[in-house]
Amino acid sequence: MTDLHGNSIVIDALQCSAFDRDLLLAAQKGGVTAISAASVLWENFRGGMDYVAGWNRLIDENADIAMKVRTVADIHAAKAEGKVGMIMGWQNTSPVEDRLDYFRIFKDCGVGIMQLTYNTQNFFGAGYLEERDSGLTGFGREAVDEMGRSGILIDLSHVGVQTSLDTISASDKPVAITHCLPRALRDVPRNKPDEVFQACAEKGGVIGTSLFAPGLPAGNEANVGSVIDALEYTLDLVGEDHVAIGTDFSHNRPRPGPWLLWANKDKGTGRTLTEFGSAKISKPEGIRTNEEFPNLTAEMQSRGWSDERIVKILGGNWLRLLGDVWG
């Protein structure tokens, strides 16, 4: 691990892994300061509360190596104490059901990042796989306002193009695209067009470059260099203050397996939306585990990037955005 990596705050803005002590230890070994753990997809209110309770238990059981993150100060504390800070996040707003006042309840429980919708339509807008993306709904505009008041970072990674643009325009605060790749590099629905990245950045938001192989030009043959190529494209598009990392790691989720098969059905029980739950997908060679995070830094350094730029991408940009939204 290089001194630069070891001294930097490193933030992964999205993992949907089934965390246990071994995964936390791997993140600690890889110099990862904080991770947004976002495995809520289709749950209702009760499911969202079960998720919070489960994370409370896991952190209590591993308090020697992990801690809950509610504030930017907590991320700095995790770095100082050599622990892995865990940000509770969601990939859908389904647990708030149709109650705007539930946003504040979950924020008080520690859920700091929520994706507006996951893949398809919900009360607030459309996901990228919805047959017709009609944009942010009227109720969705109220939800965006309430998320802003509650200090919840809005994520648009799986959100449809029109709904994303509407949300960016409607939000008083900057938003995130925590784990996504540019459609210009590979024209697949999961990737986003330049206009969405640019709109996000213009409002002060951050785009997390994903390691999801189906979105990279080399697919399952991708490596660390392929990830940095994608970072470079987004950097050239929006500037170094608006680019970061969101791996989309799904460790301990067998493929095929019940969780991923459920994830790839609309609302968990409807039509199969993609084949990602059963298809062979390999993370890029050299960055397939949390322990390998230093390889990203080493590749950035090998390309002659400044230390200042690397520190921003590793975690500095997420710190700034979380500070803007969380207060």
C-alpha positions in Angstrom: 0.0 0.0 0.0 1.5 3.4 -1.0 1.8 6.2 1.5 -0.6 8.2 -0.6 -3.3 5.5 -0.4 -2.7 4.8 3.2 -2.9 8.5 4.2 -6.0 9.2 2.1 -9.6 9.0 3.1 -10.9 6.3 0.8 -14.7 6.1 0.3 -16.6 3.5 -1.7 -20.0 5.0 -2.4 -21.8 1.7 -3.1 -21.6 -1.9 -2.2 -24.5 -4.3 -2.0 -22.3 -7.1 -0.4 -23.6 -9.3 2.4 -21.2 -8.0 4.9 -19.6 -10.1 7.6 -16.4 -9.8 9.7 -14.2 -11.1 6.9 -15.4 -8.5 4.5 -14.9 -5.8 7.0 -11.3 -7.0 7.6 -10.6 -7.1 3.9 -11.8 -3.5 3.6 -9.6 -2.5 6.6 -6.6 -4.2 4.9 -7.3 -2.4 1.7 -7.2 1.0 3.4 -10.9 1.7 2.8 -12.1 4.3 5.2 -15.9 4.2 4.6 -18.4 2.2 2.6 -22.0 2.9 1.7 -23.7 -0.4 2.2 -26.9 -0.3 0.1 -28.7 -3.7 -0.2 -32.3 -2.4 0.3 -34.0 -2.9 -3.1 -37.7 -3.8 -2.9 -38.4 -3.8 0.9 -41.3 -2.1 2.6 -41.2 -0.1 5.8 -40.7 -3.2 7.9 -37.9 -4.4 5.7 -36.2 -1.1 5.9 -36.3 -1.2 9.7 -35.0 -4.8 9.7 -32.1 -3.6 7.6 -31.3 -0.9 10.1 -31.5 -3.4 13.0 -29.3 -5.8 11.2 -26.6 -3.2 10.6 -26.8 -2.1 14.2 -26.1 -5.7 15.3 -23.2 -6.2 12.9 -21.5 -3.1 13.9 -22.0 -3.8 17.6 -20.5 -7.3 17.1 -17.5 -5.8 15.2 -17.0 -2.6 17.1 -13.2 -3.2 17.2 -12.9 -2.8 13.4 -16.1 -1.0 12.3 -18.3 2.0 13.2 -21.5 3.6 12.0 -21.2 6.8 10.0 -23.8 9.5 10.4 -21.7 12.6 9.8 -18.5 13.6 8.0 -16.9 13.8 11.4 -17.6 10.1 11.8 -15.6 9.4 8.6 -12.7 11.3 9.9 -13.0 9.4 13.2 -13.0 6.1 11.4 -9.8 7.1 9.6 -8.1 8.2 12.8 -9.1 5.0 14.6 -8.2 2.7 11.7 -11.8 1.4 11.5 -14.1 0.9 8.5 -16.9 3.4 8.6 -20.2 2.1 7.4 -22.8 4.4 5.8 -26.3 2.9 5.7 -27.7 3.4 2.2 -30.5 2.2 0.1 -30.9 1.5 -3.6 -34.6 2.3 -3.5 -37.0 4.5 -1.5 -39.6 1.7 -1.2 -39.3 1.5 2.6 -40.8 5.0 3.0 -43.8 3.6 1.1 -46.1 6.6 0.5 -45.2 8.5 3.7 -43.0 11.5 3.2 -42.5 11.8 7.0 -40.8 8.4 7.0 -37.7 9.9 5.4 -36.9 11.7 8.6 -37.5 8.5 10.6 -34.9 6.6 8.6 -32.4 9.5 8.5 -32.7 9.5 12.3 -31.9 5.8 12.3 -28.7 6.6 10.3 -29.7 6.0 6.6 -27.8 8.8 4.9 -28.0 7.9 1.2 -31.1 6.8 -0.8 -31.5 6.0 -4.5 -34.7 7.6 -5.6 -35.9 4.5 -7.5 -34.4 1.1 -8.3 -34.7 0.0 -12.0 -38.5 0.6 -12.4 -41.3 2.9 -11.4 -42.2 3.8 -7.9 -44.2 6.6 -6.3 -41.5 9.1 -7.1 -40.2 8.4 -10.6 -38.9 5.9 -13.1 -35.9 3.6 -13.1 -33.8 3.1 -16.2 -35.6 -0.2 -17.0 -39.1 1.2 -16.9 -40.8 0.9 -20.3 -41.7 4.6 -20.3 -39.7 7.1 -18.2 -42.3 9.8 -17.6 -40.0 11.7 -15.3 -40.2 12.8 -11.7 -43.8 12.7 -10.4 -45.5 15.4 -8.5 -45.2 13.4 -5.3 -41.6 12.8 -6.3 -40.9 16.5 -6.2 -42.2 16.6 -2.7 -40.0 13.6 -1.8 -36.9 15.4 -3.2 -37.8 18.4 -1.1 -38.2 16.2 2.0 -34.9 14.3 1.4 -33.2 17.7 1.2 -34.7 18.9 4.4 -33.8 15.6 6.1 -30.2 15.7 4.9 -30.4 12.5 2.8 -28.1 12.3 -0.3 -30.2 11.4 -3.4 -28.6 8.8 -5.6 -29.6 8.5 -9.3 -27.5 5.5 -10.4 -30.4 3.2 -11.5 -32.8 6.0 -12.2 -34.1 6.8 -15.7 -32.6 9.6 -17.8 -35.6 11.9 -17.7 -36.3 11.2 -14.0 -32.6 11.9 -13.2 -32.6 15.2 -15.1 -35.9 16.3 -13.4 -34.5 15.4 -10.0 -31.3 17.3 -10.5 -33.3 20.3 -11.5 -35.8 20.0 -8.7 -33.3 19.5 -5.9 -32.0 22.4 -3.9 -29.0 20.3 -2.9 -26.4 18.5 -5.1 -27.1 14.9 -5.8 -25.0 11.8 -6.5 -24.7 9.1 -9.2 -22.9 6.7 -6.8 -22.1 3.8 -9.2 -22.4 4.3 -12.9 -20.4 4.4 -16.1 -20.5 6.6 -19.2 -22.8 5.4 -22.1 -20.3 7.0 -24.5 -17.8 4.2 -23.7 -20.4 1.4 -23.9 -23.9 2.0 -25.2 -25.9 -0.1 -22.8 -29.0 1.1 -20.8 -27.4 0.8 -17.4 -24.8 3.4 -18.4 -25.7 7.1 -18.4 -25.4 9.7 -21.2 -23.1 12.6 -20.9 -25.9 15.1 -20.3 -26.9 13.4 -17.0 -23.3 13.4 -15.7 -22.9 17.1 -16.8 -26.1 18.1 -15.1 -25.2 16.4 -11.9 -21.8 18.0 -11.8 -23.1 21.5 -12.7 -25.3 21.3 -9.5 -22.2 20.3 -7.4 -22.8 16.6 -7.5 -20.4 13.7 -7.8 -20.3 10.6 -10.1 -19.0 7.4 -8.7 -17.2 5.3 -11.4 -18.5 1.7 -11.2 -16.6 -1.6 -11.6 -19.6 -3.3 -13.2 -18.1 -5.3 -16.0 -21.2 -5.2 -18.4 -20.8 -1.4 -18.5 -17.1 -1.4 -19.3 -15.9 -1.7 -23.0 -13.9 -4.8 -22.2 -16.6 -6.5 -20.3 -15.4 -9.4 -18.3 -11.9 -8.9 -19.7 -11.6 -5.6 -18.0 -8.8 -4.7 -15.6 -7.7 -1.9 -13.3 -6.6 0.1 -16.3 -10.1 -0.2 -17.8 -11.6 1.4 -14.6 -9.1 4.3 -14.8 -9.9 4.7 -18.5 -13.6 5.2 -17.5 -12.5 7.6 -14.7 -10.5 9.6 -17.2 -13.4 10.0 -19.6 -15.7 11.3 -16.8 -12.9 13.5 -15.6 -12.5 15.1 -19.0 -16.3 15.6 -19.1 -17.0 17.1 -15.7 -13.7 17.9 -14.0 -11.8 16.4 -11.1 -14.1 17.9 -8.4 -17.0 15.7 -9.5 -15.6 12.2 -10.0 -15.1 9.4 -7.4 -15.6 5.7 -6.9 -18.5 3.4 -6.3 -17.5 -0.2 -6.9 -20.9 -1.9 -6.9 -19.2 -4.9 -5.2 -21.7 -7.7 -4.3 -19.5 -10.1 -2.3 -21.1 -13.0 -0.6 -24.0 -12.8 -3.1 -23.8 -16.0 -5.2 -24.5 -15.6 -8.9 -26.9 -17.2 -9.6 -28.3 -17.1 -6.2 -31.6 -16.2 -4.5 -30.7 -12.6 -3.6 -29.5 -11.6 -7.1 -32.4 -13.4 -8.8 -34.8 -11.6 -6.5 -33.0 -8.3 -7.2 -33.4 -8.7 -10.9 -37.2 -9.1 -10.8 -39.5 -6.1 -10.8 -40.4 -5.4 -7.1 -38.8 -8.8 -6.4 -41.7 -10.8 -7.6 -42.5 -9.5 -11.1 -40.9 -10.0 -14.5 -37.2 -10.6 -14.8 -35.7 -7.3 -15.8 -32.2 -8.3 -16.7 -30.1 -11.5 -16.7 -27.5 -10.0 -14.4 -28.7 -12.3 -11.6 -27.5 -15.4 -13.3 -25.0 -14.2 -16.0 -21.3 -14.6 -15.5 -19.9 -11.3 -14.4 -16.3 -10.7 -13.3 -15.0 -7.6 -11.6 -12.0 -6.0 -13.3 -8.8 -8.0 -12.8 -6.7 -6.4 -10.0 -9.7 -4.8 -8.3 -12.0 -7.7 -7.5 -11.9 -7.4 -3.7 -11.7 -4.7 -1.0 -8.1 -5.7 -0.3 -7.1 -4.6 -3.8 -8.2 -1.0 -3.4 -4.6 0.2 -3.4 -4.2 -1.0 -7.0 -6.6 1.8 -8.1 -4.3 4.4 -6.5 -1.2 2.8 -8.0 -2.7 2.9 -11.5 -3.6 6.6 -11.0 -0.1 7.3 -9.9 1.4 5.4 -12.9 -0.5 7.8 -15.2 1.1 10.8 -13.6 -2.0 12.2 -11.9 -1.3 14.7 -9.2 -1.6 13.7 -5.5 -4.3 16.4 -5.2 -6.5 14.8 -7.9 -6.0 11.3 -6.5 -7.0 12.3 -3.0 -10.2 13.9 -4.4 -11.2 10.8 -6.4 -10.4 8.4 -3.6 -12.7 10.1 -1.1 -12.3 13.9 -1.0 -15.1 14.6 -3.4 -17.5 12.3 -1.5 -16.5 14.1 1.7 -17.3 17.5 0.2 -20.7 16.3 -1.2 -21.7 14.5 2.1 -20.9 17.7 4.0 -23.0 19.8 1.6 -26.0 17.5 2.0 -25.7 16.1 5.6 -24.6 19.5 7.0 
